[in-house]
Amino acid sequence: MASQTTVHSHQSQHFEDLQMSARDFYALLKRIIEEYKYPDVKCEPVTLSESGLFSSKREYLRISKQRHHYYVCACPFGKSFFISWWLQEDANTTANITRKFGWFGRVVATRMESKTYYEMDTELMFTSSINSIIKLAVEKVKADKGYRKDVVIENN
């Protein structure tokens, strides 16, 4: 069975009349994240299909900590440049464990899915910090390319 995810947020930034390398943006973003020395945060390029099985592929930068992942896409769009980022969380495993192990599995899965304040705080620190760093990298591109400060589009 395919892994299910929950999308928690999506944001994007469009740069009119800008040509830039996606890999340059990913390198900038990765460097900024590494400077913060967050524990257990991984940055790695991943290739995802644009649509179906035989469609073109697009490279994203995945920023992960445990079950939470940001997928950052930076790409040219005509004469412009576009940066988009999605926050996703891996699927809840309770249903799979319950189906496999019955009532005993439900007890175990319920404990696995309940989170302590520490776990929730850690998730919040990761998600809010990485979101802020992505916005910081976008602002750096704006400043380096001479764009005026603008609002990032947020689609929840």
C-alpha positions as CSV (number, residue, x, y, z in Angstrom):
1,M,0.0,0.0,0.0
2,A,1.3,3.5,-0.9
3,S,2.3,5.8,1.9
4,Q,-0.3,8.4,2.7
5,T,0.5,12.0,3.7
6,T,-1.3,14.9,5.2
7,V,-0.6,18.3,3.7
8,H,-0.5,20.9,6.5
9,S,0.4,24.0,4.5
10,H,1.5,25.4,1.2
11,Q,3.2,28.7,0.3
12,S,4.8,30.1,-2.7
13,Q,6.7,33.1,-4.2
14,H,6.8,34.3,-7.8
15,F,9.6,36.4,-9.1
16,E,8.8,38.2,-12.3
17,D,11.5,38.4,-15.0
18,L,14.0,36.4,-13.0
19,Q,16.1,33.5,-14.3
20,M,18.0,31.5,-11.6
21,S,19.2,28.0,-11.0
22,A,17.0,25.9,-8.8
23,R,20.1,24.1,-7.5
24,D,21.6,27.5,-6.5
25,F,18.5,28.2,-4.4
26,Y,18.5,24.7,-2.9
27,A,22.2,25.2,-2.0
28,L,21.5,28.5,-0.4
29,L,18.6,27.1,1.6
30,K,20.6,24.0,2.7
31,R,23.5,26.2,3.8
32,I,21.3,28.4,5.9
33,I,19.6,25.3,7.6
34,E,23.0,23.7,8.3
35,E,24.2,26.9,10.0
36,Y,21.4,26.4,12.6
37,K,22.7,22.9,13.5
38,Y,19.2,21.6,14.2
39,P,19.3,18.0,15.5
40,D,18.0,15.2,13.2
41,V,17.1,17.5,10.3
42,K,18.0,16.2,6.9
43,C,18.1,18.0,3.6
44,E,18.2,16.0,0.4
45,P,17.2,16.4,-3.2
46,V,14.4,14.2,-4.4
47,T,12.9,13.7,-7.8
48,L,9.1,13.7,-8.1
49,S,6.9,13.1,-11.2
50,E,5.1,16.2,-12.6
51,S,1.9,14.2,-13.0
52,G,1.6,10.5,-14.0
53,L,4.0,7.6,-14.2
54,F,5.5,8.5,-17.6
55,S,5.5,12.3,-17.0
56,S,8.6,14.5,-16.7
57,K,10.4,14.7,-13.4
58,R,11.2,17.7,-11.2
59,E,13.8,18.0,-8.5
60,Y,12.7,19.1,-5.1
61,L,14.6,19.7,-1.9
62,R,13.1,17.6,0.9
63,I,13.8,18.9,4.5
64,S,12.8,16.3,7.0
65,K,12.6,15.6,10.7
66,Q,10.9,12.3,11.7
67,R,7.4,12.3,10.1
68,H,7.4,15.9,8.9
69,H,8.8,17.0,5.6
70,Y,9.0,20.2,3.6
71,Y,9.1,19.8,-0.1
72,V,10.6,22.8,-1.7
73,C,10.3,23.4,-5.5
74,A,12.3,26.1,-7.2
75,C,11.9,26.4,-11.0
76,P,11.7,28.7,-13.9
77,F,8.3,29.5,-15.1
78,G,8.4,31.2,-18.6
79,K,10.6,34.3,-18.1
80,S,10.0,34.2,-14.4
81,F,11.0,32.1,-11.4
82,F,8.8,30.3,-8.8
83,I,9.5,28.9,-5.4
84,S,6.9,26.7,-3.7
85,W,7.0,24.8,-0.4
86,W,4.7,22.2,1.1
87,L,4.6,20.9,4.6
88,Q,3.6,17.2,4.8
89,E,3.3,14.7,7.6
90,D,3.5,11.0,7.1
91,A,0.3,9.0,7.5
92,N,-1.1,7.9,10.8
93,T,-0.2,4.2,11.2
94,T,-2.9,3.4,13.7
95,A,-5.3,1.9,11.1
96,N,-2.6,-0.4,9.6
97,I,-1.4,-1.7,13.0
98,T,-5.0,-2.2,14.2
99,R,-5.9,-4.1,11.0
100,K,-2.8,-6.3,11.4
101,F,-2.9,-7.0,15.1
102,G,-6.6,-6.5,16.2
103,W,-7.4,-5.0,19.6
104,F,-3.8,-5.5,20.9
105,G,-2.6,-3.5,17.9
106,R,-5.1,-0.8,18.6
107,V,-3.8,-0.4,22.1
108,V,-0.1,-0.2,20.9
109,A,-1.0,2.1,18.0
110,T,-3.0,4.5,20.2
111,R,0.1,4.8,22.4
112,M,2.4,5.3,19.4
113,E,0.1,8.1,18.1
114,S,-0.4,10.0,21.3
115,K,2.3,12.7,21.7
116,T,3.9,14.3,24.7
117,Y,4.2,18.0,25.1
118,Y,7.9,17.6,24.3
119,E,7.1,15.8,21.0
120,M,4.5,18.4,20.0
121,D,6.9,21.3,20.9
122,T,9.7,19.6,18.9
123,E,7.4,19.3,15.8
124,L,6.4,22.9,16.2
125,M,10.0,24.1,16.5
126,F,10.9,22.2,13.4
127,T,7.9,23.3,11.3
128,S,8.0,27.0,12.3
129,S,11.8,27.3,12.1
130,I,12.1,25.7,8.7
131,N,9.2,27.8,7.4
132,S,10.9,30.9,8.6
133,I,14.2,29.9,7.1
134,I,12.6,29.2,3.7
135,K,11.1,32.7,3.9
136,L,14.5,34.1,4.8
137,A,16.1,32.5,1.8
138,V,13.3,33.9,-0.4
139,E,14.0,37.4,1.1
140,K,17.7,36.9,0.4
141,V,17.0,36.2,-3.3
142,K,14.8,39.3,-3.4
143,A,17.6,41.5,-1.9
144,D,20.3,40.0,-4.1
145,K,18.2,40.4,-7.2
146,G,17.0,43.9,-6.4
147,Y,13.3,43.1,-5.7
148,R,11.2,45.1,-3.4
149,K,9.9,43.4,-0.2
150,D,6.6,41.7,-1.0
151,V,4.2,39.4,0.7
152,V,4.6,35.6,0.4
153,I,1.4,34.0,-0.8
154,E,0.0,31.5,1.7
155,N,-2.4,28.8,0.6
156,N,-3.8,26.7,3.5
